[in-house]
Amino acid sequence: MKKTFNFWAFLKRYTVITFGVAIVALAVSIFYTPNKIVSGGVSGISTVLFHTLGIMPGISFFAINAVLLLLAWKFLGWRFVADTLYGAILLSVLVQVFSYLPPLTSDPLLATVFGALLYGVGIGLTLINGASTGGTDILARLVQCIFPHVKVGSLLLVVDAVVIGVSLVLFRNFDLTMYGIIALCISSFSINWLIRKLNVSKLAFVVTDKGTEIARYLVSHSPRGVTIVEATGGYTMQDKQVLVCALKESEAELFQKRILDLDATAFIIFSESSQIVGNGFRVYK
């Protein structure tokens, strides 16, 4: 069956991608670059080039991504390039635009912490919407073509380590190098936390005498399905029905209210699920 184009879903996706890329650009322009914080990746390379050769960050972002996208087109195909192109071009433009803003702080520790948090959240928002800001993501995929057994995460770690090592050689400042390592750890944690948070859902178990009635009501008044399991109470030895329903975390309160309105004696158990795969639930990676 051919899927119909959903304009509002398309608009929402690219709005979030744009917002995520803008956050990344802010982190690079007002925290990382002015304070010589090199946490790896293209942002680190652009910071090194700016402070050693005077090349504007937006220009170096664009040049590096252009070369990598051309290589990706040849070795990885046009689909990969199409998914990366928007984020890569937008990031180059916004980094250049935001580079004219004054830095928010000259304290390298504050720049490291807040820059890394913004950077991680921005990259996370971009990734969960199926886009990429290019840079070392492309390089890792290209290297994986030669060494397919090596994981992308490991390749990215190696690339980031090399960039941080180069910054140490050129800046000759161990403090800045350590700040870069801290920034890399914080941004990586932020990305993983955001993706994990979006995957968290609730699994509800409802023990009730009105299972059929409640199930029909929930199916007609909510986007979630319900599974009815026949059961026997261990204490009363009476027949019961257990409703099993997967929910988004934000839906749990309303779900509970609806159940208790229909059966005030219902027994409800909420269990946290780290990931649910199926209709109505998207797995963020």
C-alpha positions in Angstrom: 0.0 0.0 0.0 1.4 3.4 -1.0 1.8 5.8 1.9 0.1 9.2 1.7 2.1 12.3 2.3 1.5 13.9 5.7 2.3 17.6 5.4 2.0 18.3 9.1 4.2 15.4 10.1 6.7 16.5 7.6 6.6 20.1 8.9 6.9 19.0 12.5 9.9 16.7 11.7 11.8 19.5 9.9 10.9 22.1 12.5 12.5 19.9 15.2 15.5 19.1 13.0 16.0 22.9 12.4 15.7 23.6 16.1 18.2 20.8 16.9 20.7 22.1 14.4 20.3 25.7 15.6 21.1 24.5 19.2 24.3 22.7 17.9 25.3 25.9 16.0 24.8 28.0 19.1 26.9 25.6 21.2 29.8 25.7 18.7 29.6 29.5 18.1 29.1 31.0 21.6 30.7 28.4 23.8 33.2 26.1 22.0 35.0 28.2 19.4 35.6 31.4 21.5 37.0 29.3 24.3 39.1 26.9 22.2 37.1 23.9 23.5 37.8 21.0 21.1 35.6 18.0 21.8 36.3 16.2 18.5 34.3 16.0 15.3 34.0 18.8 12.7 33.3 21.3 15.4 36.7 20.6 16.9 38.4 20.8 13.6 36.7 24.1 12.8 37.8 25.5 16.2 41.4 24.4 15.6 41.4 26.0 12.1 39.9 29.2 13.4 42.5 29.7 16.1 45.5 28.6 14.0 44.7 29.8 10.4 41.9 32.3 11.0 39.4 30.3 8.9 35.8 31.2 9.9 34.0 28.2 11.5 31.1 28.3 9.0 33.4 28.1 6.0 35.4 25.2 7.5 32.1 23.4 8.3 30.9 23.8 4.8 34.2 22.8 3.1 34.7 19.6 5.3 31.1 18.5 4.9 31.1 19.2 1.1 34.1 16.9 0.6 32.6 14.2 2.9 29.2 14.4 1.1 30.8 13.9 -2.3 32.6 10.8 -1.0 29.4 9.6 0.6 27.5 10.1 -2.7 30.0 7.8 -4.4 30.4 5.1 -1.8 27.2 5.2 0.3 24.6 6.3 -2.2 22.3 9.2 -2.7 19.8 8.2 0.0 22.3 8.6 2.7 23.4 12.0 1.2 19.8 13.2 1.0 19.1 12.4 4.6 22.3 14.3 5.6 22.3 17.2 3.2 19.8 19.5 5.0 21.3 19.2 8.4 24.9 19.6 7.1 24.1 22.7 5.0 21.9 24.3 7.7 24.6 23.8 10.4 27.3 25.4 8.2 25.1 28.4 7.6 24.0 28.8 11.2 27.5 28.4 12.6 28.6 31.2 10.3 25.7 33.5 11.3 26.0 32.8 15.0 29.8 33.3 14.9 29.1 37.1 15.0 27.3 36.8 18.3 29.5 37.6 21.4 30.5 34.6 23.6 28.3 34.1 26.7 31.3 33.4 28.9 35.0 33.4 28.9 35.2 30.8 31.7 36.4 27.5 29.9 34.6 25.3 32.5 31.3 27.0 32.0 31.8 27.0 28.3 32.6 23.3 28.4 29.5 22.2 30.5 26.9 24.4 28.9 28.3 24.0 25.4 28.3 20.2 25.7 24.8 20.1 27.1 23.5 22.2 24.2 25.5 20.3 21.7 24.3 16.9 22.9 20.6 17.9 23.1 20.8 19.4 19.6 22.5 16.4 18.1 20.0 14.1 19.9 17.0 16.0 18.5 18.5 15.8 15.0 19.2 12.0 15.2 15.8 11.0 16.6 14.2 12.6 13.6 16.2 10.7 11.1 18.6 13.4 10.1 22.3 14.1 10.6 24.6 17.1 10.8 27.2 15.4 8.7 30.8 15.6 9.6 32.4 12.7 11.4 29.1 10.7 11.1 29.8 10.5 7.4 33.5 9.8 7.9 32.7 6.9 10.2 30.3 5.4 7.6 33.0 5.7 4.9 35.6 4.0 7.1 33.1 1.3 7.9 32.9 0.5 4.1 36.6 -0.5 4.4 36.3 -2.1 7.8 32.7 -3.3 8.1 33.2 -5.3 11.3 34.1 -2.1 13.2 31.2 -0.4 15.0 30.3 3.2 14.1 30.4 4.3 17.7 34.0 3.0 18.0 35.0 4.8 14.8 33.5 8.1 16.1 35.4 7.7 19.3 38.7 7.2 17.4 38.1 10.2 15.2 37.2 12.4 18.2 40.3 11.2 20.0 42.5 12.1 17.0 41.0 15.6 16.8 41.5 16.2 20.5 45.0 15.0 20.2 45.7 17.4 17.3 44.4 20.3 19.4 46.8 19.3 22.2 49.8 19.5 19.8 48.7 22.8 18.3 47.4 24.6 21.4 50.0 23.0 23.8 47.5 23.4 26.6 46.6 20.3 28.7 43.8 22.2 30.5 42.0 22.8 27.2 42.5 19.2 26.2 40.9 18.0 29.4 38.1 20.4 28.9 37.6 18.9 25.5 37.4 15.4 26.9 34.9 16.6 29.5 32.8 18.2 26.8 32.9 15.0 24.7 31.7 12.9 27.7 28.9 15.4 28.6 27.6 15.7 25.1 27.7 11.9 24.6 25.8 11.4 27.8 23.2 14.1 26.8 22.6 12.3 23.4 22.1 8.9 25.0 19.9 10.3 27.8 17.6 12.1 25.4 17.2 9.0 23.2 16.7 6.7 26.2 14.1 9.2 27.7 12.1 9.2 24.4 12.0 5.4 24.3 10.7 5.1 27.9 7.0 4.1 28.0 4.6 2.7 30.5 3.1 -0.8 30.6 -0.3 -0.9 32.5 -1.8 -4.0 34.0 -5.4 -3.6 35.2 -7.2 -6.3 37.3 -10.9 -5.7 37.0 -14.4 -7.4 36.9 -15.4 -5.1 34.0 -12.6 -5.9 31.5 -14.8 -6.0 28.4 -16.6 -2.8 29.2 -13.4 -0.9 30.0 -11.5 -2.3 27.0 -14.3 -1.2 24.6 -14.3 2.3 26.2 -10.5 2.6 25.9 -10.3 1.4 22.3 -13.0 4.0 21.3 -11.6 6.9 23.3 -7.8 6.6 23.0 -5.2 5.7 20.4 -4.0 2.7 22.4 -5.0 -0.9 22.0 -5.9 -3.2 24.9 -5.3 -6.9 25.4 -7.6 -8.9 27.7 -6.2 -11.8 29.7 -8.5 -14.1 31.6 -7.2 -14.7 35.2 -8.2 -16.1 38.6 -7.7 -14.2 41.9 -5.3 -16.1 44.1 -7.1 -15.0 47.3 -10.7 -15.0 46.3 -10.4 -17.7 43.6 -12.9 -15.6 41.6 -12.6 -15.1 37.8 -11.0 -11.8 36.9 -9.9 -10.1 33.7 -6.5 -8.4 33.3 -6.1 -5.6 30.8 -2.7 -5.1 29.4 -2.0 -1.7 27.7 1.2 0.0 26.4 1.2 3.8 27.0 3.3 6.8 26.5 4.5 8.1 29.9 2.4 11.3 29.4 -0.8 9.3 29.0 -0.6 7.4 32.2 -2.5 9.9 34.4 -5.5 10.2 32.1 -5.5 6.4 31.6 -5.8 5.8 35.4 -8.6 8.4 35.7 -10.6 6.7 32.9 -10.2 3.2 34.5 -11.3 4.4 38.0 -14.2 6.2 36.6 -15.5 3.0 35.1 -14.4 0.7 38.0 -13.5 2.3 41.3 -12.3 -1.1 42.6 -9.9 -1.8 39.7 -6.3 -2.7 40.7 -3.8 -0.9 38.4 -0.1 -1.6 38.1 2.2 0.7 36.1 5.5 -0.7 35.0 8.2 1.3 33.2 9.3 -0.1 29.8 12.6 0.9 28.3 11.4 0.3 24.8 8.2 -0.8 23.1 8.1 -1.9 19.4 4.9 -1.9 17.5 2.0 0.1 16.1 1.9 3.6 17.6 5.4 3.4 19.1 8.5 4.6 17.4 12.0 3.4 18.4 14.5 6.2 18.6 18.1 5.4 17.8 
